[in-house]
């Protein structure tokens, strides 16, 4: 079997890279073992234009927001699914200092912070003292129908090999790669934390972040918005449920969901919510991120037939579509990559033994 590109992993990175390569009439084969608890599948799916306690604008967001709307809408039409929705974030200031921060940001030019209107309207649902603000626009990505729908598209076009990738079966040559009975021009690694187990990418400055969340039933809470209180977010999930989290742990003893997180979240929800809730499930996953919070995109300096598209961290939903298109254009038309994302910035350490 001969294809143009062999893509390892069908998370959000592998999905969009294969999507844009196929748009350019390239043949792809995605190798992906079905994993119900991959980082993409348990992510909240939120694209928020501000971040952190200082509610600063996130990197490249002026470019990423319109591109995300167009790309998710486009793939949604192909899948006959609603993949992207605008669900602005109602953020409650947890302290007077945060209230001042929000007020300051709201007065700045091109701010994404707006008044949430009547500061009393959410008192039925939430216990808060320092007002609330609307972050606009905030987008919510329906990741499950995206991944499931594109997986079916790949399967129906003989573009999916549903199995665990075995690196020992990969043959690397100057102008092509082989894998079992498959020959491809290039192989691109998009398979999350597994990518960094391979010798080619072990020297990259990456870190694993653990995310946890609870799946909760909160009857009566309107699913028209995302709600944020300090570090806690409540995001509309599937079947009328809520995704509540998330932890961002750089140090952890286990990759599994923990009782400490569950108990801490329940305690916080009891103090924040004025309405009853029930915990339905708990999820956890690891995601790779770069130390300088910029993606890994490009081809290996010693092996032109091997590439990487990874390291999106918590911003995968906003970064993956944009850089997938850019990488596809680079692969097919030799268009330049953004220097801050281009893997060439690590050429020296990648060439070390």
N, C-alpha and C positions, 0 to 999 in steps of 0.2 A: 504494500500500500504506500502511495506517495502523496504527501500533502505539503503545502507551503510552510505551515507553522504547526508545531506541537506545543500545546499550552498545558502546563501542569497546574491544576487547580481551577475550580469553578466557583470561587467566592465572587465578590463584587469586582475584583481586579480581573480575574479570568473571564468573567461574563462580559464585561465591557471591552476588553481587548479582543476577544473573539468576535464580538458584535461589530466592532469597527473594522477589523480585518476582513470579515465577510462582506461588509459594505463595499470594500474595495476589490471585491471579486477574488479574494484569496481563499484558498482551502485551509481549513483548520481541523485539528483533532485535539479535543480536550480530554485529558486523562484525569479523572476525579473519582475518588472513592466517596460514596454517600456517607456524610458525617452529620448527624442531626444537631451536634453541638459545636459546629465550627463557629469562629468569631463572627462571621457575617450573619449567620442564622439566628444568633442570640443578641445581635446589636439592636439598639433602639430605632435606628433609621432616621435620626434627626439631623438636619442641616441647619445649624444655628449660626448666624453671622457674627455673634460676639462670644467671647470666652473669658473664663477666669473671674477672679474676684474684682478685677479692675474693669470688667466687662469691655475689654478692648476688641476692636475689629480683628477678625481672624485673617490669616495670611491669604491674599489673593481673592478675598471673598467677592469683591466687585465684579471680577471676571467669572468666578466659579458659580455664583448664584444663577445668572441667566443661562450659563452653559448647562448647569444641572437641570433646570426646568426644561430646556429644549431636549436634552439627551434622554431623560427619563420619560418625557412625554412621547418622544419618538419610538423608543423601544416598547413603551406601553401600547402604542397603536399597533405595533407588529404582533404583540402578544394578546391584544384585545383585553387589556387589563388597565385599571387605574393604578399607576405605579407611584406617581408623585402627587401630593396634595399640599396646599398651604394651610398650615395649622399654627398660627402665631403662638408664641410662648408668652404666657402670663407669669411674670416673675415677681415673687414676693420678696421685698427687702427684709433680710433676717435681722438687721440692726440699723441703728440710726446712721452709722457710718456708711453702710451700703446704700441707704436711702440718699445720702448726699452724693455718693458716687453715681447713682442712677440719674439724679437730677442734673449733675454736671454733664454727663454724657448726653443726656437728652437735649441739652442746649447747644451741643456742638454741631457743626456743619456735617451733613451726610451721616448723621447718627441713625442707628437702627433701633434706638430706644424711643418709645413714645408713651404718652399717658395711656393708662388702661381704662380711662374714663372714671366712672364712679368708684372710688376706692372701697366702698362698702358692699358692692354687688357680689363679692365672692365670700362674704362673711358666713353665708349658709354652709359653705363647704370647708373653708380654711380658717384657721386661727392665726391671725397676723396683726401686727401693731404698726408697721412702718410703711404701709402703702404698697401698691403693686404697679407694675409697669408692663407694657407690651413690647415684645421684641418682634419686629416686622421687617421683612418676611421671614418666617421660619417654615421650612419644608419638612414634610414627613414622607419617607420613602417606604413603600410597602415591599419589604425585601423578600418575603416568602413567595408571593406570586411572581416577582421578578426572577428569582433564582429557579423556581420550579418551572416557570413558563419557558425561560431560555434553555433550560436543561432539556425540555421536551423538543424544542426546536433543533438543538444539536443532535439529539438522539434520532429524530426523524430524518435528518440529513446525513446520517452516518458520521456525525462529527463528535461523538462522545464515546469514550472507552471507560466504562464504569468499573474501575479497579484501583487498587493501591499502586502507586508508581514505585518501581524498583530501580533505583539509581544504578545498580550493578549491571543492568541490561542496556544502559545508555552508551552508545558509541559516538564519540566526539571526533569530528574530522574538520578540516580547514573550512570547507564550504558546505557542510551538511552534517546532520546527525542521524543516527539510526537507533531504533528502539524496537526490539523483537523483530517483527516483519515490516516495520514502518520506517520510511525514509522521509526526512523533512529538511527544509533549508535551515531552520533554526528551532531551538527549543527555548521557551520562555517560562521561567519559574514564577508562578503566581500563587503558590500553595501555602501561604501564611507562614507559621512558625517552622514548618517542615523544610522550607527553603534553606534555612540557615544550618541545617544538619549536613548539607553537602559541602564538600571541600571548596568548591568554586566560590562560595559566598560566606564562608565562616569568618573571614577577617573583617567583614563589614561592622561598623559601630552601631549595633542594634541592641535593643532591650526588649524583653517580654513584659507586657502589661497584662495584669489579670483584671477582668471586669466581671462583676456580679450584678444580678438584678433579681427582684421578685416579680412574679406575675400575680396580680391582685385583681379581685373583683371589688369594685367600688360603686355600688348601685347609686344612681342619681347624679354622679359627677359628669357634667356635660363633656362629651368627647370632641367638642368643637375646637379645643385648644390643647396645647402642651402646658403643663404647670411646673414651675420651678421654685424651689424654696431652698436657698443656700446651695449646697452641693446636690440636693435631692431633686430628681426629675420624675414626674409622672407623665408617661407618654401613652396615648391611645395604642392599644395592641390589637389583637385579633379576637373576634367573637365577643366584642364588648368588654374585654378585659383591659388591664393596664400593665405596662412595663414600668417598674419602679426601681430606680437605682441612680447611678451606678457607682460601684467602687472603682478606684483607679489605683491598683496596688502594684508597686514596683518590687516589693519584697513579699513573698508568700511561701508557705510551707506545703501547700497542696494546690493542685489545679481544680479541685472539686469545690462545689458550693460549700460554704461553711456555716455552722450554727451561729458563730459570732456575728457574721454579717446579717443573717436573718433576724436575729434578736435585736441588733442595733437598728435595722430598718423598721422593724415593727414598733420599737419604742419611739422612733422619730415620727412615724406615721401617726401614732396615737397622740403625739403632742401637736401635730400640724392639722390633722383632719378633724372636722366637726361632725362627720358622718361615719357610719360603720363600714368596715371593709373585711374581706376574707382573703387570706393568702392561698393561692391555688398551686403555685409551683415556684421553684427557684432554679436559676440557670447561671452558668459561669463558663468563661472561655478565656484563652490566652490570645493576644494579638501582638504581632511584632511592630515595633516603632523604631524610628531612627533617633539617635541621641539629639540631633539638631532639628528634629520635627519636620523633616523634608523627605519626600518619597525616594525610593530606590528605583530608578528607571533607566534602562539602557542595556548595552551589550558588554560582555566581559572583555577587558583589554587584551587578554591573552587568547581568548576563544571567541572569535567573531560569530560563531554559530550558537552561542549560549547567551541568553538574556535574562533579565530580572524585571519584574513589575510588582513591587511589594513595599512594605513599610509605611502604610498609610496611617497607622495608629488609630486614634479615635475619630479621625476626619475622613475615613474611607468613603463615605457616601458623597461627600463634596469633591474630594480629590480624584477618585478613581475614574469617573467618566471623562473628565478634562484631560488627564494625563494618558488615558487609554487612547483617546483620539490622537493626541500628540505623538505617542509611541507608534501607533499604527502608521501615521504619516512619515515618521522617521524610518520605519522599517521598509515601507513601500516606495517612498519618494525621497528618502534621505533628507527630510526636513529636520532642522535643528531641534534639539530638546532644550527645555528651560535649564539653564546652567545650574540653578539651585536644586533641581531634581535629578539631573544627569548623573549616572553612576560614574562618569569619568572623573568626578571630583574625588573619587577614592581609588584612582588607578594605581597609585603607588602601593597602597596596602594590599590591593587585590593581586598584585604581581609578586608579593612576598610569598615565599614557600611556608 
